């Protein structure tokens, strides 16, 4: 296993100095915050350097640079790639670092939480008694940041919080919101998947329901849900505590322990519990690796910080996990009043463009299902029998288009690949191409890996990461039912590399503006009389599509939904055409295989549009 981390500069040992009391020589490195977090965890878990080899990749410095110290022997054993030498053609460098390359399963992991989970799993494999670090059923931080408040908080929010604290100056008046959010979370009552098992263990009772808990005779026997919220996720220390402590230890150095005790007593108490839990070892690793003397410009305690204001939300809980709680659309409420919808669609009709999609023109498939091994068919993904035929029909339309576009040596990326239905079939049918399966859900990708291993495919590389982290060059991007804005992120990736695309969108109603994707997509739609809220209303109506053969379906509403899908996809196609693409707007071959049956095929430059 190879761990790739950014660094900015390697200092000579004479500049690096020594850690007070250290019995070995040290070298100093300037690194970004993410590299520091991973390295502290690496040292804390006492991973074997031969099992997890650290590779430092030189990058340009940013404003927040931490100067860490490592034993000279560790530095010399690590591989350094510099700007003076070309970087190797290694998939582990195809996304934003840090990353881990697991060569035996041809898998690359990106994202701070994904990296820390992999390191912890490596540690747990050798030290079974530490399994609790991965939480109940090993699920701590397993959900991606776009689906879990916890992962988002540890992977994105806390990094931003620490960077803001390191930049605080005498004229600043407000502390980062994340400090108050964790304080509020820690005063929430404990929640646990196996709560009654925990109650029985802690309070030496035998109950199995809330009613039995209320009937317990003495107060001593009743479980205090607030007092037992000892750690970030609950009663036991997990990886989330380690990651957050590494961050807040830096915050404490900058703001002082006294200030944290005064403003966020619950957070301060949590830090003490984490530090004492392993007799101060995590705290020692932090100070050995990042002595304050080496970082006086960033970690010197602020003076007069008592005047800094901290907002603590009345109720804030990181136990919430669904993205609806993220309030992605703010206070925007979309109308479903049919009269208002019809008025909006009349505005759409006045946009000078053709809106619609064509019947799929593939008379026969470019491949025969009978020649495809079971593991490369939908059956290999353990789908219920009722879904297998529908999944086949979905795959056929996309695979036919990709096989027409693919040339020997092409790199094909299956974005949001799930358990690999599309990407694995493409890898089997196109053995001279390389197929990247990109998925942020660890469990789904594990199932895809098992199928690839049974098929003995050698042209598949797995990327476990969010879409935003992926920066590699490729030739064809494909996506089958990438949810909402994910479809447009995929198209953006294709635009950036002038790659062809074959995309079947999904969940139109989940569109919303993000930093690098805004709506409407095309100039023509932006200059129309359609307001942003009305555009999202059309997207919302596009999800009112249902099986036309069902007696329960409002057929007129469903047809309106199909038209709304065509409206949104026309906007997407126009955006691609502005960038030099030729775009086909089709429907899947068997239109009844899914209500989300639209297909966008984009060919960059000269190509056969048939």
Backbone torsions as a table, in degrees:
resi	resn	phi	psi	omega
1	UNK	NA	132.3	179.8
2	UNK	-114.3	131.0	178.1
3	UNK	-107.0	120.3	-179.0
4	UNK	-105.4	125.8	-177.9
5	UNK	-131.0	148.2	175.4
6	UNK	-77.7	146.0	166.0
7	UNK	-144.3	159.1	-177.7
8	UNK	-105.8	-37.7	-176.5
9	UNK	-157.6	140.1	172.9
10	UNK	-104.9	119.4	-176.2
11	UNK	-91.7	146.0	172.9
12	UNK	-59.3	153.3	-176.1
13	UNK	-61.4	-27.2	179.0
14	UNK	-68.0	-29.4	176.5
15	UNK	-83.3	-31.6	-173.3
16	UNK	-69.7	-30.3	-179.2
17	UNK	74.5	-173.9	179.8
18	UNK	-126.7	152.5	175.3
19	UNK	-76.3	131.0	179.6
20	UNK	-53.4	127.4	177.7
21	UNK	83.9	-3.4	-178.4
22	UNK	-71.1	143.4	-179.4
23	UNK	-98.3	10.2	-177.7
24	UNK	-140.2	159.5	177.1
25	UNK	-76.5	153.0	-176.4
26	UNK	-131.7	158.6	171.5
27	UNK	-120.2	152.4	-178.5
28	UNK	-110.3	142.5	176.7
29	UNK	-130.4	143.1	169.9
30	UNK	-93.9	124.0	-174.7
31	UNK	-136.4	159.5	171.9
32	UNK	-78.7	168.8	-175.6
33	UNK	-58.6	-43.6	-177.8
34	UNK	-59.6	-41.0	178.8
35	UNK	-63.7	-39.4	179.2
36	UNK	-62.2	-46.4	-179.1
37	UNK	-58.5	-46.2	-178.1
38	UNK	-66.5	-40.8	-178.4
39	UNK	-67.3	-38.7	176.8
40	UNK	-62.2	-45.4	178.8
41	UNK	-62.5	-41.8	178.3
42	UNK	-56.5	-47.0	-179.9
43	UNK	-70.5	-40.4	-178.8
44	UNK	-62.6	-40.4	-179.2
45	UNK	-77.6	-6.2	178.4
46	UNK	53.0	49.6	179.9
47	UNK	-72.0	147.0	179.5
48	UNK	-74.0	121.3	-177.9
49	UNK	-60.1	-22.9	177.7
50	UNK	-79.1	-22.0	176.9
51	UNK	-86.0	-37.3	178.5
52	UNK	-127.0	99.7	-177.3
53	UNK	-89.0	128.3	-177.9
54	UNK	-90.0	128.3	174.7
55	UNK	-117.9	124.2	178.3
56	UNK	-96.7	130.4	-178.4
57	UNK	-114.0	121.9	-175.5
58	UNK	-75.2	133.6	179.2
59	UNK	-135.5	169.1	178.7
60	UNK	-74.1	143.1	-175.2
61	UNK	-73.9	151.0	172.7
62	UNK	-111.6	-169.4	-176.2
63	UNK	-72.3	-37.4	-177.0
64	UNK	-97.1	97.4	-179.1
65	UNK	-115.3	125.6	177.9
66	UNK	-103.5	132.5	179.6
67	UNK	-97.3	107.2	-178.8
68	UNK	-100.1	160.8	176.3
69	UNK	-123.3	138.5	179.5
70	UNK	-132.3	151.9	173.7
71	UNK	-56.3	137.8	-179.1
72	UNK	-54.7	-36.3	-179.3
73	UNK	-62.0	-37.7	179.4
74	UNK	-67.9	-41.0	-179.1
75	UNK	-65.1	-44.0	-178.0
76	UNK	-66.6	-28.3	-179.9
77	UNK	-80.4	-13.7	-178.5
78	UNK	-90.1	156.4	179.8
79	UNK	-97.3	129.2	179.2
80	UNK	-110.7	128.1	173.6
81	UNK	-106.9	130.3	-176.0
82	UNK	-114.9	167.3	177.1
83	UNK	-64.1	-23.1	-178.5
84	UNK	-74.0	-21.9	-179.1
85	UNK	-114.6	143.7	179.7
86	UNK	-66.1	140.3	178.3
87	UNK	-71.2	145.0	179.6
88	UNK	-67.5	156.1	178.4
89	UNK	-80.0	68.6	-173.8
90	UNK	-110.3	123.4	179.3
91	UNK	-55.8	-23.3	179.2
92	UNK	-65.5	-15.6	179.5
93	UNK	-103.3	10.7	-176.4
94	UNK	-86.4	-1.8	-180.0
95	UNK	-134.4	179.2	178.3
96	UNK	-68.1	130.0	178.3
97	UNK	-76.9	155.4	10.1
98	UNK	-77.9	161.4	177.5
99	UNK	-148.2	162.1	174.2
100	UNK	-129.2	131.4	175.0
101	UNK	-106.1	119.8	177.6
102	UNK	-106.8	94.3	-168.1
103	UNK	-66.1	-33.9	-175.0
104	UNK	-66.3	-22.0	177.5
105	UNK	-119.4	13.2	175.3
106	UNK	52.0	48.0	-174.3
107	UNK	-125.2	138.7	175.5
108	UNK	-117.0	132.6	179.1
109	UNK	-115.7	131.1	177.6
110	UNK	-125.1	167.0	179.6
111	UNK	93.9	135.6	-173.5
112	UNK	-57.3	-46.9	-178.7
113	UNK	-68.3	-39.1	177.7
114	UNK	-62.0	-41.3	178.2
115	UNK	-63.3	-48.6	-177.3
116	UNK	-65.1	-35.1	176.2
117	UNK	-63.8	-44.3	-179.1
118	UNK	-63.2	-41.9	177.7
119	UNK	-63.6	-41.0	-179.6
120	UNK	-67.3	-39.5	177.2
121	UNK	-63.2	-36.4	176.8
122	UNK	-63.4	-41.6	178.6
123	UNK	-66.3	-44.1	-178.6
124	UNK	-64.2	-34.7	179.4
125	UNK	-60.5	-31.5	179.8
126	UNK	-95.0	-21.6	-177.5
127	UNK	-130.7	85.9	-173.6
128	UNK	-59.2	-28.7	-178.1
129	UNK	-67.0	-12.7	-179.5
130	UNK	-95.4	10.8	-176.0
131	UNK	-58.0	-26.9	-179.4
132	UNK	-61.4	-20.0	179.1
133	UNK	-62.1	-25.9	179.7
134	UNK	-91.1	2.9	172.8
135	UNK	76.6	-172.8	-177.1
136	UNK	-61.6	122.3	-178.8
137	UNK	55.9	25.2	177.1
138	UNK	69.3	25.0	-171.3
139	UNK	-99.2	6.0	179.8
140	UNK	-61.8	123.3	177.2
141	UNK	59.3	23.0	-179.3
142	UNK	-77.7	-30.1	-179.7
143	UNK	-73.8	143.5	179.7
144	UNK	-68.1	163.0	-175.0
145	UNK	-64.2	-25.8	-179.5
146	UNK	-82.2	-2.7	179.9
147	UNK	-123.0	-10.7	-174.5
148	UNK	-133.3	126.0	175.0
149	UNK	-62.3	-36.3	-179.3
150	UNK	-61.9	-51.6	-178.5
151	UNK	-63.8	-42.1	177.8
152	UNK	-59.9	-41.5	-178.6
153	UNK	-64.3	-44.9	-176.5
154	UNK	-77.6	-32.3	-173.5
155	UNK	-90.2	-35.8	-173.9
156	UNK	-116.8	-53.5	-172.1
157	UNK	-63.9	-43.0	-176.5
158	UNK	-71.1	-34.7	176.3
159	UNK	-62.2	-45.0	177.7
160	UNK	-62.7	-40.3	-179.8
161	UNK	-60.9	-48.6	-179.0
162	UNK	-63.6	-41.8	179.3
163	UNK	-61.1	-38.2	178.0
164	UNK	-67.1	-40.6	179.7
165	UNK	-64.6	-40.3	-179.5
166	UNK	-65.2	-25.6	-178.9
167	UNK	-93.1	-3.6	-176.7
168	UNK	-56.9	135.5	177.0
169	UNK	-120.7	178.6	-175.4
170	UNK	-65.9	-23.0	-178.1
171	UNK	-89.6	-7.7	179.8
172	UNK	-75.9	147.9	-175.6
173	UNK	-124.9	-11.1	-173.0
174	UNK	-125.0	131.6	175.7
175	UNK	-83.4	153.5	-179.3
176	UNK	-58.0	144.0	-175.5
177	UNK	-63.2	-28.7	-175.0
178	UNK	-62.3	-29.1	178.8
179	UNK	-64.4	-46.8	178.0
180	UNK	-67.9	-33.1	179.7
181	UNK	-64.8	-43.8	179.1
182	UNK	-68.6	-36.6	176.1
183	UNK	-58.8	-45.1	-180.0
184	UNK	-66.3	-39.8	179.6
185	UNK	-61.2	-40.5	-174.8
186	UNK	-70.2	-15.5	177.2
187	UNK	-95.8	-0.4	175.4
188	UNK	-73.2	152.2	176.7
189	UNK	-65.0	146.4	-179.1
190	UNK	-61.1	139.4	171.5
191	UNK	-124.1	144.0	-178.2
192	UNK	-153.1	145.2	178.4
193	UNK	-64.1	-37.7	-177.1
194	UNK	-112.8	53.1	-168.5
195	UNK	-62.6	-40.6	-176.5
196	UNK	-73.6	-31.1	173.2
197	UNK	-63.1	-40.7	179.1
198	UNK	-67.6	-43.3	179.3
199	UNK	-59.5	-45.4	-179.3
200	UNK	-62.4	-38.8	-178.9
201	UNK	-69.3	-45.3	-174.4
202	UNK	-74.1	-41.5	-173.6
203	UNK	-104.1	5.9	176.3
204	UNK	54.2	52.8	178.0
205	UNK	-130.2	177.2	178.2
206	UNK	-132.9	93.0	178.4
207	UNK	-132.5	163.7	179.7
208	UNK	-142.9	11.7	-179.8
209	UNK	-154.4	163.7	178.1
210	UNK	-64.5	-36.4	179.6
211	UNK	-63.1	-43.0	178.6
212	UNK	-65.2	-34.1	179.1
213	UNK	-66.3	-40.2	179.5
214	UNK	-66.8	-27.2	-175.6
215	UNK	-86.6	-3.4	-180.0
216	UNK	-58.4	136.8	-170.2
217	UNK	-65.3	-46.6	-172.9
218	UNK	-110.3	153.7	178.9
219	UNK	-63.8	-31.1	-179.4
220	UNK	-64.1	-27.8	-178.5
221	UNK	-82.0	-18.0	-179.1
222	UNK	-80.9	143.3	-174.7
223	UNK	-84.4	126.3	178.3
224	UNK	-88.5	103.6	-174.1
225	UNK	-68.3	-26.0	178.7
226	UNK	-80.8	-47.8	-177.6
227	UNK	-64.7	-28.7	-177.5
228	UNK	-90.8	5.7	169.8
229	UNK	-81.8	70.1	-170.8
230	UNK	-79.8	-35.0	-175.8
231	UNK	-121.2	177.2	-170.1
232	UNK	-58.4	-42.7	-178.3
233	UNK	-97.9	-7.9	-179.9
234	UNK	157.3	-133.1	-173.2
235	UNK	-81.8	-29.6	-175.3
236	UNK	-110.7	151.7	176.3
237	UNK	-74.3	135.6	179.8
238	UNK	-130.5	-179.4	176.5
239	UNK	-56.3	-34.2	179.2
240	UNK	-59.4	-39.3	177.9
241	UNK	-63.7	-41.1	-178.9
242	UNK	-63.1	-48.2	-178.4
243	UNK	-63.5	-44.1	-178.4
244	UNK	-68.8	-36.6	179.7
245	UNK	-64.7	-43.4	179.5
246	UNK	-56.8	-38.7	178.4
247	UNK	-72.2	-48.4	-175.2
248	UNK	-72.5	-19.9	174.6
249	UNK	-64.5	-35.9	175.0
250	UNK	-69.5	-41.1	177.9
251	UNK	-60.4	-42.5	-179.0
252	UNK	-64.4	-38.8	178.5
253	UNK	-61.3	-39.5	-175.5
254	UNK	-77.5	-40.6	-174.7
255	UNK	-97.1	-13.7	-178.9
256	UNK	81.9	148.3	178.8
257	UNK	-63.9	-36.5	-178.3
258	UNK	-62.7	-41.4	-178.9
259	UNK	-67.0	-42.0	179.6
260	UNK	-64.0	-40.2	178.3
261	UNK	-60.6	-37.8	-176.4
262	UNK	-76.2	-41.6	-172.9
263	UNK	-93.4	-35.1	-177.6
264	UNK	-134.5	72.8	-174.7
265	UNK	-62.5	-35.0	-180.0
266	UNK	-69.3	-40.0	176.8
267	UNK	-65.4	-41.6	178.6
268	UNK	-62.4	-41.5	177.4
269	UNK	-64.8	-38.7	177.0
270	UNK	-61.4	-42.2	179.2
271	UNK	-61.4	-40.4	178.7
272	UNK	-64.1	-40.2	179.8
273	UNK	-66.2	-41.0	178.5
274	UNK	-64.1	-43.2	-178.3
275	UNK	-64.6	-40.8	-177.1
276	UNK	-77.6	-20.4	-172.4
277	UNK	-59.5	-35.7	178.7
278	UNK	-118.7	35.0	176.8
279	UNK	58.2	34.9	173.1
280	UNK	81.8	11.0	-175.3
281	UNK	-66.3	-42.1	179.9
282	UNK	-62.7	-41.7	178.7
283	UNK	-62.5	-39.9	-179.7
284	UNK	-65.8	-41.6	179.4
285	UNK	-61.0	-42.3	178.4
286	UNK	-58.5	-44.9	-176.1
287	UNK	-76.9	-29.2	175.9
288	UNK	-70.0	-38.2	-177.1
289	UNK	-82.0	-29.5	-175.9
290	UNK	-132.8	70.7	177.3
291	UNK	-65.3	136.3	-176.3
292	UNK	-58.3	-32.7	-178.5
293	UNK	-60.2	-28.4	-179.7
294	UNK	-82.0	-10.3	-172.7
295	UNK	-133.6	39.6	-172.2
296	UNK	-58.9	-30.4	-176.6
297	UNK	-70.3	-28.3	-176.8
298	UNK	-103.6	-33.9	-170.4
299	UNK	-105.8	4.0	175.3
300	UNK	-63.7	133.7	-178.0
301	UNK	-60.8	137.6	179.0
302	UNK	-70.9	142.3	173.6
303	UNK	-98.7	143.2	179.5
304	UNK	69.0	25.1	-177.2
305	UNK	-79.0	-3.6	177.3
306	UNK	-61.5	-25.2	-178.0
307	UNK	-79.7	-9.8	179.7
308	UNK	-66.1	137.3	-176.9
309	UNK	-95.1	137.9	177.0
310	UNK	-128.5	124.5	176.9
311	UNK	-92.9	122.9	178.3
312	UNK	-110.4	111.9	-179.2
313	UNK	-61.4	143.9	-177.6
314	UNK	-61.5	-44.9	177.5
315	UNK	-134.6	115.7	175.6
316	UNK	-144.8	124.6	-178.4
317	UNK	-133.0	130.2	175.6
318	UNK	-83.5	0.5	175.5
319	UNK	-69.3	-25.0	178.8
320	UNK	-65.5	136.9	-172.8
321	UNK	-122.9	-17.5	-175.0
322	UNK	-87.1	147.4	-173.9
323	UNK	-68.5	-14.8	176.6
324	UNK	-60.7	-31.2	-180.0
325	UNK	-69.7	-15.9	177.9
326	UNK	-76.1	-12.6	176.7
327	UNK	53.9	55.5	-172.0
328	UNK	-62.0	-28.8	-178.6
329	UNK	-102.4	13.6	179.2
330	UNK	62.6	-137.5	-178.2
331	UNK	-91.8	10.0	-176.6
332	UNK	-65.6	126.0	176.9
333	UNK	-115.1	124.8	-176.1
334	UNK	-94.6	135.9	-177.3
335	UNK	-76.7	146.0	170.8
336	UNK	-120.6	6.9	177.2
337	UNK	-66.3	122.6	-171.7
338	UNK	-63.2	-36.4	178.6
339	UNK	-62.3	-42.0	178.4
340	UNK	-68.1	-38.7	178.7
341	UNK	-62.0	-44.1	-179.7
342	UNK	-63.1	-36.2	177.7
343	UNK	-66.1	-39.4	177.2
344	UNK	-64.4	-42.5	-179.3
345	UNK	-67.5	-27.2	174.4
346	UNK	-66.2	-35.5	174.5
347	UNK	-64.7	-39.4	177.7
348	UNK	-60.6	-41.5	-178.6
349	UNK	-61.4	-24.3	-178.3
350	UNK	-85.4	-3.5	175.0
351	UNK	-75.5	124.7	-173.7
352	UNK	-75.8	73.3	176.9
353	UNK	-155.4	160.9	176.8
354	UNK	-86.1	135.0	179.6
355	UNK	-121.8	127.0	-179.5
356	UNK	159.3	178.6	178.4
357	UNK	-141.6	150.3	-174.3
358	UNK	-96.0	152.7	172.9
359	UNK	-63.0	140.0	-179.5
360	UNK	-64.4	131.3	-172.4
361	UNK	-102.5	15.0	177.0
362	UNK	-80.8	112.2	179.6
363	UNK	-72.9	-41.6	178.4
364	UNK	-137.5	158.5	178.0
365	UNK	-74.5	155.8	175.2
366	UNK	-81.8	1.5	-179.9
367	UNK	-145.7	164.0	179.1
368	UNK	-112.5	125.6	179.6
369	UNK	-59.4	-33.3	-177.4
370	UNK	-63.7	-22.0	-179.7
371	UNK	-92.3	-3.4	-177.2
372	UNK	-92.4	127.3	177.6
373	UNK	-57.7	151.7	-176.9
374	UNK	-55.8	-40.5	-176.6
375	UNK	-66.0	-20.4	178.5
376	UNK	-95.2	-2.2	176.2
377	UNK	-94.7	167.8	175.5
378	UNK	-56.3	-29.8	178.8
379	UNK	-59.2	-32.7	-179.1
380	UNK	-68.7	-18.0	177.6
381	UNK	-91.5	11.5	176.5
382	UNK	58.7	39.6	174.9
383	UNK	-74.8	150.9	172.8
384	UNK	-60.0	145.7	-178.0
385	UNK	-52.2	-36.2	-177.1
386	UNK	-66.0	-21.0	-176.8
387	UNK	-97.8	-13.5	-171.9
388	UNK	-62.5	-47.2	-177.7
389	UNK	-65.4	-40.0	179.2
390	UNK	-64.3	-40.3	178.8
391	UNK	-65.5	-37.8	176.6
392	UNK	-58.6	-46.5	-178.8
393	UNK	-63.8	-38.4	177.4
394	UNK	-62.4	-45.5	-177.0
395	UNK	-66.4	-39.0	-175.1
396	UNK	-54.8	-48.3	-176.0
397	UNK	-62.9	-42.1	-179.9
398	UNK	-71.4	-42.9	-177.1
399	UNK	-64.3	-40.8	178.2
400	UNK	-57.3	-43.7	-179.1
401	UNK	-67.1	-41.7	-178.7
402	UNK	-67.0	-41.6	-179.5
403	UNK	-63.3	-31.3	177.4
404	UNK	-70.5	-34.6	-176.1
405	UNK	-86.1	-26.8	-170.6
406	UNK	-74.1	140.3	172.3
407	UNK	-122.1	161.8	179.6
408	UNK	-55.2	134.1	179.4
409	UNK	86.8	-2.7	-178.9
410	UNK	-66.8	147.2	173.7
411	UNK	-102.8	121.7	-178.2
412	UNK	-113.5	130.0	179.0
413	UNK	-110.9	121.8	172.9
414	UNK	-94.1	98.0	-178.6
415	UNK	-77.5	142.2	-178.3
416	UNK	54.0	53.6	-168.1
417	UNK	-74.3	-14.6	179.3
418	UNK	58.0	-130.5	-179.8
419	UNK	-87.5	7.6	168.6
420	UNK	93.6	16.7	-177.0
421	UNK	-53.4	-48.8	-176.0
422	UNK	-78.4	-50.6	-175.1
423	UNK	-64.1	-39.7	-179.3
424	UNK	-67.6	-40.3	177.3
425	UNK	-63.0	-42.4	177.9
426	UNK	-63.5	-41.1	-179.7
427	UNK	-62.9	-37.6	177.9
428	UNK	-69.2	-43.7	-174.9
429	UNK	-77.8	-22.0	-177.2
430	UNK	-124.1	69.2	-173.9
431	UNK	-65.3	-17.9	178.8
432	UNK	-90.0	1.9	175.0
433	UNK	-106.4	158.3	173.3
434	UNK	-104.4	132.1	-177.9
435	UNK	-114.8	123.0	174.3
436	UNK	-95.9	126.6	173.7
437	UNK	-102.4	110.9	-175.5
438	UNK	-109.4	118.4	-175.6
439	UNK	-150.9	138.7	-179.4
440	UNK	-97.6	-4.1	179.1
441	UNK	-97.2	116.1	-174.0
442	UNK	-59.4	-43.3	-176.7
443	UNK	-65.9	-43.3	179.7
444	UNK	-61.8	-43.7	-178.4
445	UNK	-68.0	-32.9	177.8
446	UNK	-61.6	-40.1	178.2
447	UNK	-66.2	-37.4	176.8
448	UNK	-65.5	-39.7	178.7
449	UNK	-60.1	-42.2	-179.6
450	UNK	-62.5	-39.0	178.5
451	UNK	-66.9	-43.9	179.9
452	UNK	-62.4	-40.3	179.0
453	UNK	-63.9	-42.0	179.8
454	UNK	-67.3	-29.8	178.6
455	UNK	-84.1	-11.3	-178.7
456	UNK	58.5	36.6	177.6
457	UNK	-73.7	138.3	-179.3
458	UNK	-114.8	5.3	-177.5
459	UNK	-114.4	26.8	-179.3
460	UNK	-119.1	132.6	172.6
461	UNK	-123.4	132.8	-179.0
462	UNK	-97.9	135.2	173.7
463	UNK	-121.5	111.7	176.4
464	UNK	-96.6	99.9	-178.1
465	UNK	-170.7	167.7	172.4
466	UNK	-73.4	157.4	179.6
467	UNK	-56.1	-40.3	-174.6
468	UNK	-62.4	-26.5	-176.1
469	UNK	-78.6	-17.8	-172.6
470	UNK	-82.0	124.6	-177.4
471	UNK	-129.7	7.3	-172.4
472	UNK	-72.2	155.4	173.6
473	UNK	-74.3	144.7	175.5
474	UNK	-156.9	170.1	-174.0
475	UNK	-107.0	-34.4	-178.8
476	UNK	-137.8	128.0	174.8
477	UNK	-108.3	132.6	179.8
478	UNK	-127.4	148.1	174.6
479	UNK	-153.0	132.6	177.6
480	UNK	-114.8	107.7	177.7
481	UNK	61.4	45.0	168.3
482	UNK	-68.4	128.0	-166.4
483	UNK	-75.6	125.6	170.7
484	UNK	55.4	-124.3	-176.5
485	UNK	-64.6	-17.7	178.8
486	UNK	-58.5	-36.8	177.6
487	UNK	-59.4	-41.7	-178.7
488	UNK	-74.4	-29.4	173.6
489	UNK	-65.7	-41.3	176.9
490	UNK	-59.7	-47.0	179.9
491	UNK	-62.0	-38.6	176.7
492	UNK	-59.8	-41.8	177.4
493	UNK	-60.7	-41.7	178.6
494	UNK	-65.3	-42.7	178.9
495	UNK	-58.8	-42.7	-175.6
496	UNK	-61.7	-30.8	-177.2
497	UNK	-109.9	9.0	-178.5
498	UNK	52.1	41.0	-179.0
499	UNK	-93.3	146.9	172.6
500	UNK	-64.8	157.3	176.8
501	UNK	-138.7	147.4	174.4
502	UNK	-134.1	108.1	-169.7
503	UNK	-134.5	131.0	173.1
504	UNK	-111.3	101.6	-174.0
505	UNK	-70.1	169.5	179.1
506	UNK	-154.3	162.7	172.0
507	UNK	49.4	56.3	-179.6
508	UNK	-58.6	-32.1	-177.8
509	UNK	-67.7	-8.0	-179.7
510	UNK	-99.0	18.2	176.1
511	UNK	-73.3	141.3	175.1
512	UNK	-161.0	155.8	-179.6
513	UNK	-73.3	133.4	171.6
514	UNK	-125.0	-179.3	-171.2
515	UNK	-56.8	-43.3	-173.5
516	UNK	-113.1	8.3	174.9
517	UNK	-138.5	115.8	178.9
518	UNK	-125.9	157.2	-176.3
519	UNK	-119.5	151.7	-7.5
520	UNK	-62.5	161.8	-175.0
521	UNK	-81.7	-36.0	-171.8
522	UNK	-100.9	158.9	178.2
523	UNK	-63.1	-41.9	-177.5
524	UNK	-60.5	-44.0	179.9
525	UNK	-70.9	-36.6	179.4
526	UNK	-65.5	-33.8	-178.0
527	UNK	-87.4	-0.7	178.8
528	UNK	-78.6	176.0	179.1
529	UNK	-81.7	2.3	-178.4
530	UNK	-74.8	118.6	177.3
531	UNK	-74.9	159.0	-178.2
532	UNK	-57.8	-44.8	-180.0
533	UNK	-62.1	-36.3	178.6
534	UNK	-70.4	-35.5	176.3
535	UNK	-61.5	-46.6	179.3
536	UNK	-67.0	-28.3	175.4
537	UNK	-64.8	-41.8	176.3
538	UNK	-60.6	-43.9	178.2
539	UNK	-61.4	-40.2	178.1
540	UNK	-62.1	-43.7	179.5
541	UNK	-67.0	-24.2	179.0
542	UNK	-65.6	-17.4	177.4
543	UNK	-89.3	0.7	178.6
544	UNK	-91.4	49.1	178.2
545	UNK	-113.0	133.3	-177.3
546	UNK	-140.6	171.9	-178.8
547	UNK	-61.4	116.1	-177.3
548	UNK	-67.8	-19.7	-179.0
549	UNK	-81.5	-10.6	-177.6
550	UNK	-81.0	139.6	177.8
551	UNK	-67.0	-19.9	-175.8
552	UNK	-88.7	-6.4	-175.4
553	UNK	-82.0	133.1	170.0
554	UNK	-78.9	99.3	-171.2
555	UNK	-62.1	-43.1	-179.8
556	UNK	-61.5	-42.9	179.1
557	UNK	-65.2	-38.2	179.7
558	UNK	-64.7	-43.6	178.6
559	UNK	-63.9	-36.4	174.9
560	UNK	-62.8	-40.6	177.9
561	UNK	-62.3	-41.5	178.0
562	UNK	-61.7	-40.8	178.7
563	UNK	-63.8	-40.3	179.5
564	UNK	-65.0	-35.8	173.8
565	UNK	-59.6	-43.5	179.5
566	UNK	-62.9	-34.7	178.1
567	UNK	-62.5	-51.0	-178.5
568	UNK	-63.5	-41.5	-178.7
569	UNK	-70.1	-29.8	174.9
570	UNK	-65.0	-39.6	176.9
571	UNK	-61.6	-43.6	178.3
572	UNK	-63.0	-43.4	-179.2
573	UNK	-64.2	-40.4	178.3
574	UNK	-61.6	-39.9	177.5
575	UNK	-61.0	-43.5	178.7
576	UNK	-64.6	-39.9	179.8
577	UNK	-64.8	-34.2	176.1
578	UNK	-60.6	-27.0	-176.3
579	UNK	-98.5	11.3	174.8
580	UNK	98.8	11.9	179.4
581	UNK	-92.1	151.6	163.5
582	UNK	-102.6	130.7	-171.2
583	UNK	-124.4	131.3	171.4
584	UNK	-100.3	133.6	174.5
585	UNK	-111.9	106.9	-173.6
586	UNK	-120.9	-179.9	168.8
587	UNK	-121.1	157.8	177.5
588	UNK	-63.0	155.6	-172.9
589	UNK	-58.0	-52.5	173.4
590	UNK	-98.2	102.0	-171.8
591	UNK	-66.7	-17.4	-179.1
592	UNK	-87.1	1.3	-176.6
593	UNK	-73.0	-18.0	176.2
594	UNK	-167.1	142.6	175.2
595	UNK	-62.3	-29.0	177.6
596	UNK	-91.7	77.1	-168.5
597	UNK	-110.9	20.2	178.8
598	UNK	-87.4	150.0	-176.0
599	UNK	-137.0	126.3	176.3
600	UNK	-109.0	124.8	178.8
601	UNK	-119.9	115.6	-178.3
602	UNK	-113.0	128.0	179.9
603	UNK	-118.1	121.3	-178.7
604	UNK	-86.4	133.5	177.9
605	UNK	72.4	-152.7	-178.6
606	UNK	-73.8	132.5	178.4
607	UNK	-165.6	160.5	-179.2
608	UNK	-78.8	110.5	179.3
609	UNK	-89.9	-6.0	-178.3
610	UNK	49.7	NA	NA
